[in-house]
């Protein structure tokens, strides 16, 4: 995914990705296809979204000054992760006035609006075309990550953290319903906790992130998000679990801003899209691993144990990442 961004004008790639995603969602809305076809459309849209994500992160240093990277990444995070977290609540509200087809049409329209907005950006051509094939460029990107110790440590730490914590999205409903004896509305409200934490976290980081060293902020984000899961497993009431998920969202915001900003500063522009593409592709794989093994743990134990294991595992991954960063420091 990232190799595309390192070969072509980033603005053109992002606009094209939005148009393709909007078109795919429009097809879903109009046709309401059977499940096998729907899964194919969703899979294609996910690949296109991966390309867009890598390119959007790579475009930031070309559009803002170095001293403004933290602020820009905070704003970008609020517009992606923050709004994505509260998206299900918006969709639930739309169900009061429309149906699935109507919601999909709204979704398709948002992609087209985004494409129009992005078309107003200046051109962002590739820094130094390699002249190699797309596959060769992709391999070179993987090789760069593996050869560069600090990038490798960050990537492995991020993968491990998500592999432990990804299952919390599944376990949260069982925690609210079975362990805390909450109703459907109260359990659904737990999912708003991370979204609230993300929005607040990005808002705070927009103003204060530049005061921190990015590796330190990254480790703090790892630790806070993992501790949020650990103590969510020990929550004694619904409001406590909600507060702890807000706390976890604050950590995720810090982690997101720190990793993006750090990579934008240390990775050569010719490799940046590939690094982001490989990193976030690996994170998607880690989430899948977490759903599989975390789901098995949830089935054999309960939601509290699952959250505690996720939290402890995430904290151990944080410690390992901190040690790795210390050893890889010049």
C-alpha positions in Angstrom: 0.0 0.0 0.0 2.7 2.5 1.0 4.7 1.9 -2.2 2.0 3.6 -4.2 2.4 6.8 -2.2 6.2 6.8 -2.7 5.8 6.6 -6.5 3.0 9.1 -7.3 1.8 12.5 -6.4 0.2 12.1 -2.9 -2.6 14.5 -3.5 -3.7 12.6 -6.6 -3.4 9.3 -4.8 -5.5 10.5 -1.9 -8.2 12.0 -4.1 -8.3 8.8 -6.2 -8.6 6.7 -3.1 -11.6 8.8 -1.8 -13.4 8.6 -5.2 -12.9 4.8 -5.3 -14.1 4.3 -1.7 -17.1 6.5 -2.3 -17.9 4.6 -5.5 -17.6 1.2 -3.7 -19.9 2.4 -0.9 -22.4 3.8 -3.4 -22.5 0.4 -5.1 -23.2 -1.2 -1.8 -26.0 1.3 -1.1 -27.7 0.9 -4.5 -27.3 -2.8 -5.0 -27.5 -4.1 -1.4 -25.5 -7.1 -2.7 -25.5 -10.6 -1.2 -23.0 -11.4 1.5 -20.2 -12.9 -0.7 -20.2 -9.8 -3.0 -20.5 -7.5 0.0 -17.4 -9.0 1.6 -15.4 -8.6 -1.7 -16.5 -4.9 -1.9 -15.5 -4.4 1.8 -12.2 -6.1 1.3 -11.3 -3.9 -1.7 -12.4 -0.8 0.1 -10.1 -1.8 3.1 -7.1 -2.1 0.7 -7.8 1.4 -0.8 -8.3 2.8 2.7 -4.9 1.4 3.7 -3.3 3.2 0.7 -5.0 6.4 1.8 -3.9 6.1 5.4 -0.2 5.7 4.4 -0.4 8.6 2.0 -2.2 11.0 4.3 0.4 10.4 7.1 3.2 10.9 4.6 1.7 14.1 3.2 1.8 15.9 6.6 5.5 16.9 6.6 5.2 18.2 3.1 2.4 20.5 4.1 3.4 21.9 7.5 6.6 23.1 9.2 8.5 20.7 11.4 7.6 22.5 14.6 3.9 22.2 13.7 3.9 18.4 13.1 2.6 17.5 16.6 -0.4 19.9 16.1 -1.1 18.7 12.6 -1.0 15.1 13.6 -3.3 15.8 16.6 -5.8 17.4 14.3 -5.5 14.6 11.8 -6.0 12.0 14.5 -9.1 13.8 15.8 -10.5 13.8 12.3 -9.8 10.1 11.7 -9.5 8.0 14.9 -11.6 10.3 17.0 -14.5 10.6 14.7 -14.3 7.0 13.7 -14.7 6.0 17.3 -18.0 8.0 17.6 -19.1 7.0 14.1 -21.3 4.1 15.4 -23.1 6.5 17.6 -23.8 8.8 14.7 -25.0 5.8 12.6 -27.3 4.7 15.4 -28.8 8.2 15.4 -29.3 8.1 11.6 -31.2 4.8 12.0 -34.0 6.8 13.6 -34.6 8.7 10.4 -33.4 6.4 7.6 -32.4 2.8 6.8 -29.2 1.0 5.8 -29.3 2.2 2.3 -29.7 5.8 3.5 -26.8 5.5 5.9 -24.6 4.0 3.1 -25.5 6.9 0.8 -24.5 9.4 3.5 -21.2 7.5 3.9 -20.5 7.6 0.1 -21.2 11.3 0.1 -18.6 11.9 2.8 -15.9 10.3 0.7 -16.8 12.5 -2.3 -16.8 15.7 -0.1 -13.3 14.6 1.2 -12.1 14.2 -2.4 -13.2 17.7 -3.2 -11.5 19.2 -0.2 -8.3 17.3 -0.8 -8.2 18.5 -4.4 -7.5 21.9 -3.0 -4.1 20.9 -1.6 -0.9 21.7 -3.5 0.7 18.9 -5.5 2.9 16.6 -3.5 5.2 14.8 -6.0 7.4 11.9 -4.9 10.8 13.1 -3.6 13.0 10.8 -5.6 11.4 8.2 -8.0 13.3 4.9 -7.6 12.7 3.6 -11.1 12.1 0.2 -9.8 9.0 -2.0 -10.0 6.2 -1.6 -7.5 7.0 -5.0 -6.0 10.7 -4.1 -5.7 9.8 -0.8 -4.0 7.6 -2.7 -1.5 10.4 -5.1 -0.7 12.8 -2.2 -0.2 10.3 -0.6 2.3 10.2 -3.8 4.3 14.0 -4.1 4.2 14.4 -0.5 5.4 12.2 -1.2 8.4 14.1 -4.3 9.3 17.5 -2.8 8.9 16.7 0.4 10.9 16.7 -0.8 14.5 14.7 2.0 16.1 11.9 1.7 13.4 12.0 -2.1 13.9 11.6 -1.7 17.6 8.7 0.7 17.3 7.0 -1.6 14.7 7.4 -4.7 16.8 6.3 -2.9 20.0 3.2 -1.5 18.3 2.3 -4.9 16.9 2.6 -6.6 20.3 0.6 -3.9 22.0 -2.3 -4.2 19.5 -2.1 -8.0 19.5 -2.8 -7.9 23.3 -5.3 -5.1 23.3 -7.3 -5.5 20.1 -9.8 -8.0 21.7 -11.1 -5.3 24.1 -13.6 -4.2 21.5 -15.2 -7.7 21.7 -14.8 -8.2 25.4 -16.4 -4.9 26.4 -19.9 -6.0 25.6 -19.5 -9.1 27.7 -18.0 -7.1 30.6 -21.0 -4.7 30.6 -23.7 -7.3 30.1 -22.4 -10.3 32.1 -20.0 -8.9 34.7 -21.5 -5.5 35.5 -25.1 -6.5 34.8 -25.8 -3.5 32.6 -28.6 -3.1 30.2 -28.2 -2.8 26.4 -28.0 1.0 26.4 -25.5 1.1 29.3 -23.3 -1.5 27.7 -23.4 0.4 24.4 -22.4 3.6 26.2 -19.2 1.9 27.3 -18.0 2.0 23.6 -18.3 5.8 23.7 -15.6 5.9 26.4 -12.6 5.4 24.1 -14.1 7.9 21.6 -14.5 10.5 24.3 -10.9 9.9 25.4 -9.6 10.2 21.9 -11.4 13.5 21.2 -10.2 15.0 24.5 -6.7 13.6 24.1 -6.2 15.0 20.6 -7.6 18.4 21.7 -5.1 18.5 24.6 -2.2 17.3 22.4 -2.9 19.9 19.8 -1.7 22.5 22.3 0.8 20.6 24.5 2.3 17.7 22.5 5.3 19.8 21.3 6.4 20.0 24.9 7.2 16.2 25.0 9.9 14.1 23.4 8.0 11.8 21.0 9.6 8.5 22.2 8.5 9.4 25.8 5.0 10.3 24.7 4.8 7.1 22.7 5.8 4.9 25.7 3.4 6.9 27.9 0.6 6.2 25.4 1.4 2.5 25.4 1.4 2.4 29.2 -1.8 4.4 29.7 -3.8 2.5 27.1 -2.7 -0.8 28.5 -3.3 0.2 32.1 -6.8 1.3 31.0 -7.5 -2.2 29.9 -6.0 -3.8 33.0 -8.1 -1.7 35.4 -11.2 -2.0 33.2 -11.0 -5.7 34.0 -11.2 -4.8 37.7 -14.0 -2.2 37.3 -16.7 -2.6 40.0 -19.4 -0.5 38.3 -20.5 0.7 34.9 -19.4 4.3 35.4 -15.9 3.1 36.5 -15.5 1.0 33.4 -16.6 4.0 31.3 -14.1 6.3 33.0 -11.3 3.8 32.5 -12.1 3.5 28.8 -11.9 7.2 28.6 -8.5 7.0 30.2 -7.5 4.3 27.7 -8.6 6.6 24.8 -6.3 9.3 26.1 -3.4 6.9 25.9 -4.3 5.9 22.3 -4.3 9.5 21.3 -0.8 10.1 22.7 0.5 6.9 21.1 -0.9 7.8 17.7 0.5 11.4 17.6 3.9 10.3 18.9 4.4 7.5 16.5 3.3 9.5 13.5 5.3 12.5 14.4 8.5 10.5 15.2 8.4 8.6 12.0 7.8 11.7 9.9 10.9 13.2 11.4 13.3 10.3 11.2 12.3 8.3 8.1 13.5 9.6 4.7 10.8 11.1 2.5 11.5 8.5 -0.2 10.5 5.7 2.2 7.8 7.4 4.4 4.7 6.1 2.7 6.1 2.5 2.6 7.0 2.7 6.3 3.5 3.9 7.2 1.9 1.4 4.9 3.8 -1.6 6.3 3.4 -0.4 9.9 -0.4 0.0 9.7 -0.8 -3.1 7.6 1.0 -5.0 10.4 -1.3 -3.4 13.0 -4.3 -4.7 11.1 -2.8 -8.2 11.2 -2.1 -7.8 14.9 -5.8 -6.9 15.5 -6.8 -10.0 13.6 -4.5 -12.1 15.8 -6.0 -10.5 18.9 -9.5 -11.2 17.8 -8.7 -14.9 17.3 -6.7 -15.7 20.4 -8.5 -13.1 22.6 -11.8 -14.6 21.5 -10.6 -18.1 22.5 -9.5 -16.7 25.9 -12.9 -14.9 26.3 -14.7 -18.1 25.5 -12.7 -20.2 28.1 -12.6 -17.6 30.9 -14.6 -14.3 31.1 -14.4 -10.7 30.2 -12.5 -9.6 33.3 -9.7 -12.1 32.8 -9.5 -11.1 29.1 -9.1 -7.4 30.0 -6.5 -8.2 32.7 -4.5 -10.4 30.3 -4.7 -7.7 27.6 -3.6 -5.0 30.1 -0.7 -7.0 31.6 0.5 -8.1 28.1 0.3 -4.5 26.8 2.4 -3.3 29.8 5.0 -6.0 29.2 5.1 -4.9 25.6 5.6 -1.3 26.7 8.6 -2.3 28.9 10.1 -4.3 26.1 9.7 -1.4 23.7 11.3 1.0 26.2 14.3 -1.3 26.6 14.6 -1.7 22.8 14.5 2.0 22.2 17.1 2.6 24.9 19.4 0.1 23.3 18.9 1.4 19.8 19.5 5.0 20.8 22.6 6.5 19.0 
